[in-house]
Amino acid sequence: MKPNKKVVVTASGGALDEVVVQGGGKQLEGSFNADKTKWVSKEPLRPTSSYSVSAKAGATTAAASFKTLKPEVELEVADVTPNQKGEKVGVGAPIILTFNNPVSDKAAVEGALEVEAEKPVEGAWRWINDKTVIYRTAKYWPAHQDVKLTARLNGVQGGKDMYGVKDYTTTIKIGAKQISKVNTKTHMMYVYRDGKKVKTMRISAGMATTREYTTTSGVHLTMERANPVRMISPGRKKGDPGYYDVMINHAVRISNSGEYVHAKNNVWAQGRQNVSHGCINSRPDQAKWFHDTMQRGDVVDITGTNRELEWNNGWGFWQLSFKEWKKGSALEETR
């Protein structure tokens, strides 16, 4: 029997008093119709499992058993990001869910995903490829709360001969509301935590002599940090004009096109002039502070340039309106 099929028990000439279906280590939930002549299971069956069925109608009892098939392809959650042990994430954080195999029945799988927040806010899933679906809220998460992600994949058909083999649950902790405002024209960066300004930083942004050297404007999210980071000029080899290969301290990534907030000891430019290859650089002690206090998913909102951050450049998901974001859902009622 396929795991996504319903267990149906019927009685002729009378009403059912009791139906018990057990297997996969639990009793299956189900419901009767109005006259109690039919019972139908409510949840998917566990693949590769044996089930027993017992039914009682008046003085009559009946029993049966069956087995569910072993999937040719097993579907499981392979990764959830950001969600490291003990991690607190920022209010802009997405939930990036990656599966171990490509999903063709995206609606069935998306319908099995549930996000429950202590401080609820509207949100939606968007598929970016056959293995990856991303949850984003309509507005930033309310700060300081737990968000529970549940993937009820057990028995869900994700494609031809592919079924979910186990459920998955995890709790994501939302930390402080940390939002940085960067203005490349005034060469300043202001960091706010829970609405209070906690740091004023003089910065230097991209020199904007080419598109490559122009900092992207828009809502960025902090993605990762490292100290140091090796930065090599893209598309250039040693000896080419503009080639560089340097180690940069206290770097926080904000896009996939090579943009970081990082340390650089060029205080002559910071607060006065944009001279970088596209990154936001600041005084070493302040860059270290930013590196040490950032949470993945913190907001870095950059203004002042004519190059817009693409929505799929790193975690640039807030560049899409929520209306546009929802169009990537596989569920009709979401779109």
KETITOR-777109 format. One line per 5 residues: number of its first residue (from 0); their letters; for each residue x, y, z of N, C-alpha, C. Coordinates in nm, 2 decimals. Layout:
<rs>
NUM> a> X:Y:Z:X:Y:Z:X:Y:Z | ... .
</rs>
This chain:
<rs>
0> mkpnk> 0.09:-0.12:0.00:0.00:0.00:0.00:0.09:0.12:0.00 | 0.05:0.22:-0.08:0.13:0.35:-0.09:0.11:0.43:0.04 | 0.21:0.49:0.09:0.20:0.57:0.22:0.10:0.68:0.21 | 0.08:0.74:0.09:-0.01:0.85:0.09:-0.16:0.82:0.07 | -0.19:0.69:0.07:-0.33:0.64:0.06:-0.39:0.65:0.20 .
5> kvvvt> -0.53:0.66:0.20:-0.60:0.66:0.32:-0.64:0.52:0.36 | -0.65:0.50:0.49:-0.71:0.37:0.54:-0.86:0.40:0.55 | -0.94:0.31:0.49:-1.09:0.33:0.49:-1.15:0.20:0.55 | -1.23:0.21:0.65:-1.30:0.10:0.71:-1.45:0.13:0.70 | -1.53:0.04:0.64:-1.67:0.06:0.63:-1.75:-0.06:0.69 .
10> asgga> -1.87:-0.03:0.73:-1.96:-0.13:0.78:-2.09:-0.13:0.70 | -2.15:-0.24:0.68:-2.27:-0.25:0.60:-2.38:-0.31:0.70 | -2.50:-0.24:0.70:-2.61:-0.29:0.79:-2.60:-0.24:0.93 | -2.51:-0.15:0.96:-2.50:-0.10:1.10:-2.39:0.00:1.11 | -2.37:0.05:1.23:-2.27:0.16:1.26:-2.15:0.10:1.32 .
15> ldevv> -2.04:0.17:1.30:-1.91:0.13:1.36:-1.90:0.19:1.50 | -1.86:0.10:1.59:-1.84:0.15:1.73:-1.70:0.20:1.76 | -1.61:0.12:1.70:-1.47:0.15:1.73:-1.38:0.10:1.61 | -1.28:0.19:1.58:-1.18:0.15:1.48:-1.04:0.19:1.53 | -0.95:0.09:1.53:-0.82:0.11:1.58:-0.72:0.07:1.47 .
20> vqggg> -0.64:0.16:1.42:-0.53:0.13:1.33:-0.40:0.16:1.39 | -0.31:0.06:1.40:-0.18:0.08:1.47:-0.07:0.04:1.37 | 0.04:0.11:1.38:0.15:0.07:1.30:0.25:0.19:1.30 | 0.37:0.16:1.26:0.48:0.26:1.26:0.50:0.32:1.39 | 0.47:0.24:1.50:0.50:0.29:1.63:0.39:0.38:1.69 .
25> kqleg> 0.28:0.39:1.63:0.17:0.48:1.68:0.04:0.44:1.64 | -0.07:0.49:1.70:-0.20:0.47:1.66:-0.24:0.58:1.56 | -0.30:0.54:1.45:-0.34:0.64:1.35:-0.47:0.71:1.38 | -0.46:0.84:1.36:-0.58:0.92:1.38:-0.68:0.91:1.26 | -0.81:0.92:1.29:-0.91:0.91:1.18:-1.04:0.97:1.23 .
30> sfnad> -1.14:0.97:1.14:-1.27:1.02:1.18:-1.38:0.94:1.11 | -1.50:0.94:1.17:-1.62:0.88:1.12:-1.70:0.97:1.04 | -1.78:0.92:0.94:-1.88:1.00:0.88:-2.00:1.02:0.97 | -2.10:1.09:0.92:-2.21:1.13:1.01:-2.28:1.01:1.07 | -2.31:0.91:0.99:-2.38:0.79:1.04:-2.29:0.68:1.09 .
35> ktkwv> -2.16:0.71:1.10:-2.06:0.61:1.15:-2.06:0.48:1.08 | -2.08:0.49:0.95:-2.07:0.37:0.87:-1.93:0.36:0.80 | -1.86:0.47:0.81:-1.72:0.48:0.75:-1.63:0.55:0.84 | -1.51:0.50:0.84:-1.39:0.56:0.91:-1.28:0.58:0.81 | -1.22:0.70:0.81:-1.11:0.73:0.72:-1.00:0.79:0.80 .
40> skepl> -0.88:0.74:0.77:-0.76:0.80:0.84:-0.73:0.94:0.80 | -0.67:1.02:0.89:-0.64:1.16:0.86:-0.50:1.19:0.82 | -0.40:1.10:0.85:-0.26:1.14:0.83:-0.20:1.04:0.74 | -0.08:1.07:0.68:-0.01:0.98:0.59:0.04:0.86:0.67 | 0.06:0.75:0.61:0.12:0.63:0.67:0.27:0.64:0.66 .
45> rptss> 0.33:0.56:0.75:0.47:0.56:0.75:0.52:0.45:0.65 | 0.61:0.49:0.56:0.66:0.40:0.46:0.73:0.28:0.53 | 0.74:0.17:0.46:0.81:0.04:0.50:0.76:0.00:0.64 | 0.63:0.00:0.67:0.58:-0.03:0.80:0.46:-0.13:0.79 | 0.44:-0.20:0.90:0.33:-0.29:0.91:0.22:-0.23:0.99 .
50> ysvsa> 0.09:-0.25:0.95:-0.02:-0.19:1.02:-0.12:-0.30:1.05 | -0.19:-0.28:1.17:-0.30:-0.37:1.20:-0.43:-0.29:1.22 | -0.54:-0.35:1.17:-0.67:-0.28:1.18:-0.76:-0.37:1.25 | -0.83:-0.31:1.35:-0.94:-0.38:1.42:-1.06:-0.29:1.43 | -1.18:-0.35:1.40:-1.30:-0.27:1.40:-1.41:-0.35:1.47 .
55> kagat> -1.50:-0.27:1.54:-1.61:-0.33:1.61:-1.74:-0.26:1.57 | -1.84:-0.34:1.54:-1.97:-0.29:1.51:-2.07:-0.38:1.58 | -2.12:-0.33:1.70:-2.21:-0.42:1.78:-2.14:-0.54:1.83 | -2.19:-0.66:1.80:-2.13:-0.78:1.85:-2.03:-0.83:1.75 | -2.01:-0.76:1.64:-1.92:-0.81:1.53:-1.79:-0.74:1.54 .
60> taaas> -1.68:-0.82:1.53:-1.55:-0.76:1.53:-1.48:-0.81:1.40 | -1.38:-0.73:1.35:-1.31:-0.77:1.24:-1.16:-0.72:1.25 | -1.07:-0.79:1.19:-0.93:-0.76:1.20:-0.86:-0.78:1.06 | -0.76:-0.70:1.04:-0.69:-0.71:0.91:-0.55:-0.65:0.93 | -0.46:-0.67:0.84:-0.33:-0.61:0.84:-0.28:-0.58:0.70 .
65> fktlk> -0.19:-0.49:0.69:-0.13:-0.46:0.56:0.01:-0.40:0.58 | 0.09:-0.39:0.48:0.22:-0.33:0.48:0.22:-0.21:0.38 | 0.30:-0.11:0.42:0.32:0.00:0.32:0.45:-0.03:0.25 | 0.46:0.03:0.13:0.57:0.00:0.04:0.70:0.07:0.09 | 0.81:0.02:0.05:0.94:0.09:0.07:0.96:0.18:-0.04 .
70> pevel> 0.98:0.31:-0.02:1.00:0.40:-0.13:1.13:0.37:-0.21 | 1.12:0.39:-0.34:1.24:0.37:-0.42:1.34:0.49:-0.39 | 1.28:0.61:-0.36:1.35:0.73:-0.33:1.30:0.78:-0.20 | 1.39:0.81:-0.10:1.35:0.86:0.03:1.37:1.01:0.03 | 1.27:1.08:0.08:1.27:1.23:0.10:1.29:1.26:0.24 .
75> evadv> 1.39:1.35:0.27:1.42:1.39:0.40:1.47:1.54:0.40 | 1.47:1.60:0.51:1.53:1.74:0.52:1.68:1.72:0.54 | 1.76:1.78:0.45:1.90:1.77:0.45:1.97:1.88:0.53 | 1.90:2.00:0.53:1.96:2.12:0.59:1.86:2.23:0.62 | 1.87:2.30:0.73:1.80:2.42:0.76:1.90:2.53:0.79 .
80> tpnqk> 1.89:2.64:0.72:1.98:2.75:0.75:1.90:2.88:0.76 | 1.93:2.97:0.85:2.03:2.96:0.96:1.98:2.89:1.08 | 2.05:2.80:1.13:2.00:2.72:1.24:2.11:2.64:1.31 | 2.22:2.70:1.34:2.33:2.64:1.41:2.29:2.62:1.56 | 2.35:2.53:1.63:2.31:2.50:1.77:2.35:2.63:1.85 .
85> gekvg> 2.25:2.68:1.93:2.28:2.79:2.01:2.27:2.92:1.94 | 2.24:2.93:1.81:2.25:3.05:1.73:2.12:3.13:1.75 | 2.14:3.26:1.76:2.03:3.36:1.75:2.04:3.43:1.62 | 1.93:3.45:1.55:1.93:3.51:1.41:1.86:3.64:1.41 | 1.89:3.72:1.31:1.83:3.85:1.30:1.69:3.85:1.25 .
90> vgapi> 1.63:3.97:1.26:1.48:3.98:1.23:1.45:3.97:1.08 | 1.55:3.98:1.00:1.53:3.96:0.85:1.56:3.82:0.81 | 1.59:3.73:0.90:1.64:3.60:0.86:1.53:3.52:0.78 | 1.58:3.46:0.67:1.49:3.36:0.61:1.50:3.22:0.67 | 1.42:3.13:0.64:1.44:2.99:0.67:1.46:2.92:0.54 .
95> iltfn> 1.58:2.87:0.52:1.62:2.81:0.40:1.62:2.66:0.42 | 1.53:2.59:0.36:1.51:2.44:0.38:1.55:2.37:0.25 | 1.65:2.28:0.27:1.70:2.20:0.16:1.67:2.05:0.18 | 1.62:1.99:0.08:1.59:1.85:0.08:1.70:1.76:0.02 | 1.70:1.64:0.05:1.81:1.55:0.01:1.79:1.50:-0.14 .
100> npvsd> 1.67:1.52:-0.19:1.64:1.48:-0.33:1.55:1.59:-0.40 | 1.56:1.60:-0.53:1.47:1.70:-0.60:1.32:1.66:-0.58 | 1.24:1.77:-0.56:1.10:1.75:-0.53:1.02:1.79:-0.66 | 0.94:1.70:-0.71:0.85:1.74:-0.82:0.71:1.78:-0.78 | 0.66:1.71:-0.68:0.53:1.75:-0.62:0.55:1.85:-0.51 .
105> kaave> 0.58:1.98:-0.55:0.61:2.08:-0.46:0.49:2.12:-0.37 | 0.38:2.12:-0.43:0.26:2.16:-0.35:0.24:2.06:-0.23 | 0.25:1.93:-0.25:0.23:1.83:-0.15:0.34:1.85:-0.04 | 0.46:1.88:-0.08:0.57:1.89:0.02:0.55:2.03:0.10 | 0.52:2.13:0.02:0.51:2.27:0.09:0.39:2.26:0.18 .
110> galev> 0.28:2.19:0.15:0.17:2.18:0.24:0.20:2.11:0.37 | 0.31:2.03:0.37:0.35:1.96:0.49:0.44:2.04:0.58 | 0.47:2.17:0.54:0.56:2.25:0.62:0.48:2.35:0.70 | 0.52:2.37:0.83:0.45:2.45:0.92:0.55:2.54:1.00 | 0.52:2.67:1.00:0.60:2.76:1.08:0.52:2.83:1.19 .
115> eaekp> 0.55:2.81:1.31:0.48:2.86:1.43:0.57:2.95:1.51 | 0.53:3.08:1.52:0.61:3.18:1.59:0.54:3.22:1.72 | 0.61:3.25:1.82:0.55:3.29:1.95:0.49:3.43:1.93 | 0.54:3.51:1.84:0.48:3.64:1.80:0.45:3.63:1.65 | 0.34:3.58:1.61:0.31:3.54:1.47:0.31:3.66:1.38 .
120> vegaw> 0.36:3.64:1.26:0.36:3.73:1.15:0.34:3.66:1.02 | 0.28:3.72:0.92:0.25:3.65:0.80:0.38:3.62:0.72 | 0.38:3.50:0.66:0.50:3.46:0.58:0.46:3.36:0.47 | 0.55:3.33:0.39:0.53:3.24:0.28:0.65:3.17:0.23 | 0.64:3.05:0.17:0.75:2.98:0.11:0.77:3.02:-0.04 .
125> rwind> 0.89:3.01:-0.08:0.92:3.03:-0.22:1.03:2.93:-0.27 | 0.99:2.86:-0.37:1.09:2.76:-0.43:1.19:2.83:-0.52 | 1.32:2.80:-0.49:1.42:2.86:-0.58:1.49:2.75:-0.67 | 1.47:2.63:-0.63:1.50:2.52:-0.72:1.43:2.39:-0.67 | 1.46:2.28:-0.73:1.38:2.16:-0.70:1.42:2.10:-0.56 .
130> ktviy> 1.53:2.15:-0.50:1.57:2.10:-0.37:1.55:2.20:-0.26 | 1.53:2.33:-0.29:1.54:2.43:-0.19:1.42:2.52:-0.19 | 1.36:2.54:-0.07:1.24:2.63:-0.06:1.28:2.72:0.06 | 1.24:2.85:0.05:1.28:2.95:0.14:1.15:3.02:0.20 | 1.15:3.03:0.33:1.04:3.10:0.40:1.08:3.24:0.44 .
135> rtaky> 1.00:3.34:0.40:1.03:3.48:0.43:0.90:3.54:0.49 | 0.91:3.62:0.58:0.80:3.69:0.64:0.76:3.82:0.56 | 0.64:3.86:0.58:0.59:3.98:0.50:0.66:4.11:0.56 | 0.68:4.11:0.69:0.75:4.21:0.76:0.86:4.14:0.85 | 0.95:4.22:0.90:1.06:4.16:0.98:1.00:4.08:1.10 .
140> wpahq> 1.07:3.97:1.14:1.02:3.90:1.26:1.02:3.99:1.38 | 0.92:3.98:1.46:0.93:4.05:1.59:1.05:3.99:1.67 | 1.13:4.07:1.73:1.25:4.03:1.80:1.23:3.94:1.92 | 1.33:3.87:1.97:1.33:3.80:2.09:1.22:3.70:2.10 | 1.22:3.60:2.02:1.12:3.49:2.03:1.17:3.37:1.97 .
145> dvklt> 1.10:3.26:1.99:1.13:3.13:1.93:1.03:3.10:1.81 | 1.08:3.04:1.71:1.00:3.01:1.59:1.02:2.86:1.57 | 0.91:2.78:1.56:0.92:2.64:1.55:0.89:2.60:1.40 | 0.98:2.53:1.34:0.96:2.48:1.21:0.93:2.33:1.21 | 0.82:2.28:1.15:0.79:2.14:1.15:0.77:2.10:1.00 .
150> arlng> 0.83:2.00:0.96:0.81:1.94:0.83:0.75:1.80:0.85 | 0.62:1.79:0.82:0.55:1.67:0.84:0.56:1.58:0.71 | 0.68:1.54:0.69:0.71:1.47:0.56:0.67:1.32:0.56 | 0.66:1.26:0.67:0.64:1.12:0.68:0.52:1.08:0.59 | 0.55:1.00:0.49:0.44:0.95:0.40:0.40:1.04:0.29 .
155> vqggk> 0.45:1.16:0.29:0.42:1.26:0.18:0.49:1.22:0.05 | 0.42:1.22:-0.06:0.48:1.19:-0.19:0.54:1.32:-0.25 | 0.67:1.31:-0.27:0.74:1.43:-0.32:0.77:1.42:-0.47 | 0.74:1.30:-0.53:0.77:1.27:-0.67:0.74:1.13:-0.70 | 0.77:1.09:-0.82:0.75:0.95:-0.86:0.83:0.86:-0.77 .
160> dmygv> 0.76:0.76:-0.71:0.82:0.66:-0.62:0.91:0.72:-0.51 | 0.88:0.85:-0.47:0.95:0.92:-0.36:0.86:0.96:-0.25 | 0.89:0.92:-0.13:0.80:0.95:-0.02:0.89:1.00:0.10 | 0.83:1.09:0.18:0.90:1.13:0.30:0.90:1.02:0.40 | 1.02:1.00:0.46:1.04:0.88:0.55:1.04:0.92:0.70 .
165> kdytt> 1.05:1.05:0.73:1.04:1.09:0.87:1.01:1.24:0.88 | 0.94:1.28:0.99:0.91:1.42:1.01:1.04:1.49:1.07 | 1.04:1.62:1.06:1.15:1.70:1.11:1.10:1.82:1.18 | 1.16:1.85:1.29:1.12:1.97:1.37:1.25:2.04:1.43 | 1.24:2.17:1.43:1.35:2.24:1.49:1.30:2.38:1.54 .
170> tikig> 1.37:2.44:1.63:1.33:2.57:1.69:1.44:2.67:1.65 | 1.40:2.78:1.59:1.49:2.89:1.55:1.47:3.00:1.64 | 1.58:3.06:1.70:1.57:3.16:1.79:1.60:3.30:1.73 | 1.50:3.39:1.74:1.51:3.52:1.68:1.57:3.61:1.79 | 1.68:3.68:1.77:1.75:3.76:1.87:1.70:3.90:1.86 .
175> akqis> 1.80:3.99:1.89:1.77:4.14:1.89:1.74:4.19:1.75 | 1.66:4.30:1.74:1.64:4.36:1.61:1.75:4.45:1.58 | 1.85:4.40:1.50:1.97:4.48:1.47:1.96:4.52:1.32 | 1.95:4.65:1.30:1.94:4.71:1.17:2.04:4.81:1.15 | 2.12:4.80:1.04:2.22:4.90:1.01:2.18:4.98:0.88 .
180> kvntk> 2.19:5.11:0.89:2.16:5.20:0.78:2.29:5.25:0.73 | 2.32:5.23:0.60:2.44:5.27:0.53:2.40:5.37:0.42 | 2.47:5.49:0.42:2.45:5.59:0.32:2.58:5.61:0.25 | 2.59:5.57:0.12:2.72:5.58:0.05:2.75:5.72:0.01 | 2.65:5.81:0.01:2.68:5.95:-0.03:2.73:6.03:0.09 .
185> thmmy> 2.68:6.00:0.21:2.73:6.07:0.33:2.85:5.99:0.40 | 2.87:5.86:0.35:2.98:5.78:0.39:2.97:5.75:0.54 | 2.84:5.72:0.58:2.82:5.69:0.72:2.73:5.56:0.74 | 2.75:5.50:0.85:2.67:5.38:0.88:2.63:5.39:1.03 | 2.50:5.37:1.05:2.44:5.37:1.18:2.38:5.24:1.22 .
190> vyrdg> 2.42:5.18:1.33:2.37:5.05:1.38:2.27:5.07:1.49 | 2.15:5.02:1.47:2.04:5.03:1.57:2.01:4.89:1.62 | 1.99:4.88:1.75:1.95:4.76:1.82:1.83:4.78:1.90 | 1.72:4.70:1.86:1.59:4.72:1.93:1.55:4.86:1.93 | 1.57:4.93:1.82:1.53:5.07:1.80:1.62:5.18:1.85 .
195> kkvkt> 1.73:5.14:1.92:1.82:5.24:1.98:1.95:5.24:1.90 | 2.00:5.36:1.87:2.13:5.37:1.80:2.24:5.33:1.89 | 2.32:5.23:1.85:2.43:5.18:1.94:2.56:5.20:1.88 | 2.58:5.24:1.75:2.71:5.26:1.69:2.70:5.35:1.57 | 2.79:5.45:1.57:2.80:5.54:1.45:2.94:5.51:1.39 .
200> mrisa> 2.94:5.48:1.26:3.06:5.43:1.19:3.08:5.51:1.07 | 3.20:5.57:1.05:3.24:5.63:0.93:3.29:5.52:0.83 | 3.24:5.52:0.71:3.27:5.41:0.62:3.31:5.47:0.48 | 3.37:5.38:0.41:3.40:5.40:0.27:3.34:5.29:0.18 | 3.27:5.32:0.08:3.20:5.22:0.00:3.27:5.21:-0.14 .
205> gmatt> 3.20:5.15:-0.23:3.26:5.12:-0.36:3.29:5.25:-0.44 | 3.40:5.25:-0.51:3.44:5.38:-0.58:3.35:5.41:-0.70 | 3.28:5.31:-0.75:3.18:5.33:-0.85:3.23:5.37:-0.99 | 3.36:5.34:-1.01:3.42:5.37:-1.15:3.37:5.27:-1.25 | 3.32:5.15:-1.20:3.26:5.05:-1.29:3.14:4.99:-1.21 .
210> reytt> 3.06:4.91:-1.28:2.95:4.85:-1.21:3.00:4.75:-1.11 | 3.11:4.68:-1.14:3.17:4.59:-1.05:3.21:4.66:-0.92 | 3.26:4.78:-0.93:3.31:4.85:-0.81:3.21:4.94:-0.75 | 3.08:4.92:-0.78:2.97:4.99:-0.72:2.90:4.91:-0.62 | 2.89:4.96:-0.50:2.82:4.89:-0.39:2.67:4.88:-0.43 .
215> tsgvh> 2.61:4.77:-0.40:2.46:4.75:-0.43:2.38:4.82:-0.33 | 2.28:4.89:-0.37:2.18:4.95:-0.28:2.06:4.85:-0.26 | 2.01:4.86:-0.14:1.89:4.77:-0.11:1.91:4.71:0.03 | 1.81:4.62:0.06:1.81:4.55:0.19:1.89:4.43:0.18 | 2.01:4.43:0.24:2.10:4.32:0.25:2.08:4.25:0.39 .
220> ltmer> 2.11:4.12:0.39:2.12:4.05:0.52:2.26:4.00:0.55 | 2.30:4.00:0.67:2.43:3.94:0.71:2.42:3.79:0.69 | 2.52:3.73:0.62:2.51:3.59:0.59:2.61:3.51:0.67 | 2.73:3.56:0.69:2.84:3.49:0.76:2.95:3.58:0.80 | 3.04:3.54:0.88:3.15:3.63:0.92:3.27:3.54:0.93 .
225> anpvr> 3.39:3.61:0.91:3.52:3.54:0.92:3.62:3.64:0.95 | 3.73:3.59:1.01:3.84:3.68:1.05:3.97:3.59:1.04 | 4.05:3.61:0.93:4.03:3.70:0.82:3.96:3.63:0.71 | 3.94:3.71:0.60:3.88:3.65:0.47:3.98:3.69:0.36 | 4.01:3.59:0.28:4.10:3.61:0.16:4.01:3.67:0.05 .
230> mispg> 4.04:3.79:0.00:3.97:3.85:-0.11:4.06:3.86:-0.23 | 4.01:3.80:-0.34:4.08:3.79:-0.47:3.99:3.86:-0.57 | 4.05:3.95:-0.66:3.97:4.02:-0.76:3.91:3.91:-0.86 | 3.78:3.92:-0.88:3.72:3.82:-0.97:3.75:3.85:-1.11 | 3.78:3.74:-1.19:3.80:3.75:-1.33:3.93:3.81:-1.37 .
235> rkkgd> 4.02:3.83:-1.27:4.15:3.88:-1.30:4.26:3.79:-1.25 | 4.37:3.79:-1.32:4.49:3.71:-1.28:4.60:3.80:-1.24 | 4.70:3.74:-1.17:4.81:3.82:-1.12:4.88:3.89:-1.24 | 4.90:4.02:-1.22:4.96:4.10:-1.33:4.86:4.19:-1.40 | 4.73:4.15:-1.40:4.63:4.23:-1.46:4.61:4.36:-1.39 .
240> pgyyd> 4.57:4.46:-1.46:4.53:4.59:-1.39:4.41:4.56:-1.30 | 4.42:4.62:-1.18:4.31:4.60:-1.08:4.32:4.47:-1.00 | 4.42:4.39:-1.03:4.43:4.26:-0.95:4.46:4.28:-0.81 | 4.40:4.21:-0.72:4.44:4.21:-0.58:4.41:4.07:-0.52 | 4.49:4.04:-0.42:4.48:3.92:-0.34:4.52:3.95:-0.20 .
245> vminh> 4.43:3.98:-0.11:4.46:4.03:0.02:4.38:3.96:0.13 | 4.43:3.96:0.25:4.36:3.91:0.37:4.30:4.03:0.44 | 4.17:4.02:0.46:4.09:4.12:0.52:4.04:4.08:0.66 | 4.05:4.16:0.76:4.01:4.12:0.90:3.86:4.16:0.92 | 3.80:4.08:1.01:3.67:4.11:1.06:3.57:4.14:0.95 .
250> avris> 3.55:4.04:0.87:3.46:4.06:0.75:3.33:3.99:0.77 | 3.22:4.06:0.74:3.08:4.01:0.75:3.02:4.02:0.61 | 2.99:3.90:0.55:2.93:3.89:0.42:2.79:3.94:0.41 | 2.76:4.03:0.31:2.62:4.08:0.29:2.56:4.05:0.15 | 2.64:3.98:0.07:2.59:3.94:-0.06:2.68:3.83:-0.12 .
255> nsgey> 2.64:3.77:-0.23:2.72:3.67:-0.30:2.81:3.73:-0.40 | 2.80:3.86:-0.43:2.88:3.93:-0.53:3.00:3.99:-0.47 | 3.04:3.94:-0.35:3.17:3.98:-0.30:3.16:4.10:-0.20 | 3.04:4.14:-0.16:3.03:4.25:-0.07:3.04:4.21:0.08 | 3.11:4.28:0.16:3.13:4.26:0.30:3.13:4.40:0.37 .
260> vhakn> 3.10:4.39:0.50:3.13:4.50:0.59:3.26:4.45:0.66 | 3.37:4.53:0.64:3.50:4.47:0.70:3.59:4.58:0.75 | 3.69:4.54:0.81:3.79:4.64:0.87:3.89:4.68:0.76 | 3.93:4.81:0.76:4.04:4.86:0.68:4.09:4.98:0.74 | 4.22:4.99:0.75:4.28:5.10:0.82:4.31:5.22:0.72 .
265> nvwaq> 4.20:5.26:0.66:4.21:5.38:0.57:4.12:5.49:0.62 | 4.15:5.54:0.74:4.06:5.63:0.80:4.06:5.77:0.73 | 4.16:5.79:0.64:4.16:5.91:0.56:4.04:5.92:0.47 | 3.99:5.80:0.42:3.88:5.79:0.33:3.74:5.78:0.40 | 3.74:5.71:0.51:3.62:5.68:0.58:3.55:5.80:0.63 .
270> grqnv> 3.42:5.81:0.59:3.35:5.94:0.63:3.37:6.05:0.53 | 3.45:6.03:0.42:3.48:6.13:0.33:3.47:6.09:0.18 | 3.51:5.97:0.15:3.53:5.93:0.01:3.51:5.78:-0.01 | 3.45:5.74:-0.12:3.43:5.60:-0.15:3.54:5.55:-0.24 | 3.62:5.46:-0.19:3.74:5.41:-0.26:3.75:5.26:-0.27 .
275> shgci> 3.65:5.19:-0.22:3.67:5.04:-0.22:3.63:4.98:-0.35 | 3.64:4.85:-0.36:3.60:4.77:-0.48:3.45:4.73:-0.47 | 3.38:4.78:-0.37:3.24:4.75:-0.36:3.20:4.72:-0.22 | 3.30:4.69:-0.13:3.27:4.65:0.01:3.24:4.78:0.09 | 3.19:4.76:0.21:3.18:4.87:0.31:3.29:4.85:0.41 .
280> nsrpd> 3.39:4.94:0.41:3.50:4.93:0.51:3.49:5.03:0.61 | 3.53:5.00:0.73:3.52:5.09:0.85:3.65:5.07:0.93 | 3.66:5.16:1.03:3.77:5.16:1.12:3.79:5.02:1.19 | 3.91:4.97:1.20:3.93:4.83:1.25:3.86:4.80:1.38 | 3.86:4.89:1.48:3.80:4.86:1.60:3.64:4.85:1.59 .
285> qakwf> 3.59:4.94:1.51:3.44:4.93:1.49:3.40:4.81:1.40 | 3.48:4.78:1.30:3.45:4.66:1.22:3.46:4.53:1.31 | 3.55:4.53:1.40:3.56:4.41:1.49:3.43:4.41:1.58 | 3.39:4.52:1.63:3.26:4.53:1.71:3.15:4.47:1.62 | 3.14:4.52:1.50:3.02:4.47:1.41:3.03:4.32:1.39 .
290> hdtmq> 3.15:4.28:1.36:3.18:4.13:1.34:3.14:4.05:1.46 | 3.17:4.10:1.58:3.15:4.02:1.70:3.00:4.03:1.74 | 2.93:4.13:1.70:2.79:4.14:1.75:2.68:4.10:1.65 | 2.72:4.08:1.52:2.62:4.04:1.42:2.56:3.91:1.44 | 2.44:3.90:1.40:2.36:3.77:1.39:2.33:3.75:1.25 .
295> rgdvv> 2.34:3.62:1.20:2.30:3.60:1.06:2.15:3.64:1.05 | 2.13:3.71:0.94:1.99:3.76:0.92:1.97:3.90:0.97 | 2.07:3.97:1.02:2.06:4.11:1.06:2.04:4.19:0.93 | 1.98:4.30:0.94:1.95:4.39:0.82:2.06:4.49:0.80 | 2.11:4.50:0.68:2.20:4.61:0.64:2.14:4.68:0.52 .
300> ditgt> 2.08:4.79:0.54:2.01:4.87:0.44:2.10:4.97:0.38 | 2.13:4.96:0.26:2.23:5.05:0.19:2.16:5.14:0.09 | 2.18:5.27:0.09:2.13:5.36:0.00:2.24:5.44:-0.06 | 2.21:5.51:-0.18:2.31:5.60:-0.23:2.37:5.57:-0.36 | 2.35:5.45:-0.41:2.41:5.41:-0.54:2.30:5.37:-0.64 .
305> nrele> 2.34:5.36:-0.77:2.25:5.33:-0.88:2.25:5.19:-0.92 | 2.31:5.10:-0.84:2.32:4.96:-0.86:2.23:4.89:-0.76 | 2.12:4.83:-0.80:2.03:4.77:-0.71:2.07:4.62:-0.68 | 2.06:4.58:-0.55:2.09:4.45:-0.51:1.98:4.36:-0.58 | 2.03:4.25:-0.64:1.93:4.15:-0.70:1.87:4.07:-0.58 .
310> wnngw> 1.75:4.03:-0.60:1.68:3.95:-0.49:1.75:3.82:-0.46 | 1.81:3.76:-0.56:1.88:3.63:-0.54:2.03:3.64:-0.53 | 2.07:3.76:-0.50:2.22:3.78:-0.48:2.24:3.76:-0.33 | 2.29:3.64:-0.29:2.30:3.62:-0.15:2.16:3.60:-0.09 | 2.14:3.67:0.02:2.01:3.67:0.09:1.93:3.80:0.06 .
315> gfwql> 1.93:3.84:-0.06:1.86:3.97:-0.10:1.71:3.96:-0.11 | 1.65:3.86:-0.03:1.51:3.83:-0.05:1.42:3.94:-0.03 | 1.46:4.04:0.06:1.37:4.15:0.09:1.36:4.25:-0.03 | 1.44:4.23:-0.13:1.43:4.32:-0.25:1.30:4.29:-0.33 | 1.24:4.18:-0.30:1.11:4.15:-0.37:1.00:4.19:-0.27 .
320> sfkew> 0.89:4.25:-0.33:0.77:4.28:-0.25:0.72:4.14:-0.20 | 0.64:4.14:-0.09:0.58:4.02:-0.04:0.49:3.96:-0.15 | 0.42:4.05:-0.22:0.33:4.00:-0.33:0.41:3.92:-0.43 | 0.52:3.97:-0.47:0.61:3.90:-0.57:0.67:3.77:-0.51 | 0.71:3.78:-0.38:0.77:3.67:-0.31:0.67:3.55:-0.31 .
325> kkgsa> 0.54:3.58:-0.29:0.45:3.47:-0.27:0.42:3.40:-0.41 | 0.46:3.46:-0.52:0.44:3.39:-0.65:0.52:3.27:-0.66 | 0.63:3.26:-0.58:0.71:3.14:-0.59:0.66:3.02:-0.50 | 0.55:3.04:-0.44:0.49:2.93:-0.37:0.42:2.83:-0.46 | 0.42:2.70:-0.42:0.35:2.60:-0.50:0.20:2.59:-0.47 .
330> leetr> 0.16:2.66:-0.36:0.02:2.64:-0.32:-0.06:2.76:-0.38 | -0.17:2.72:-0.44:-0.26:2.82:-0.50:-0.31:2.92:-0.40 | -0.35:2.87:-0.28:-0.41:2.96:-0.18:-0.31:3.07:-0.13 | -0.18:3.03:-0.14:-0.07:3.13:-0.10:-0.05:3.24:-0.20 | -0.05:3.20:-0.33:-0.02:3.29:-0.44:-0.14:3.39:-0.46 .
</rs>
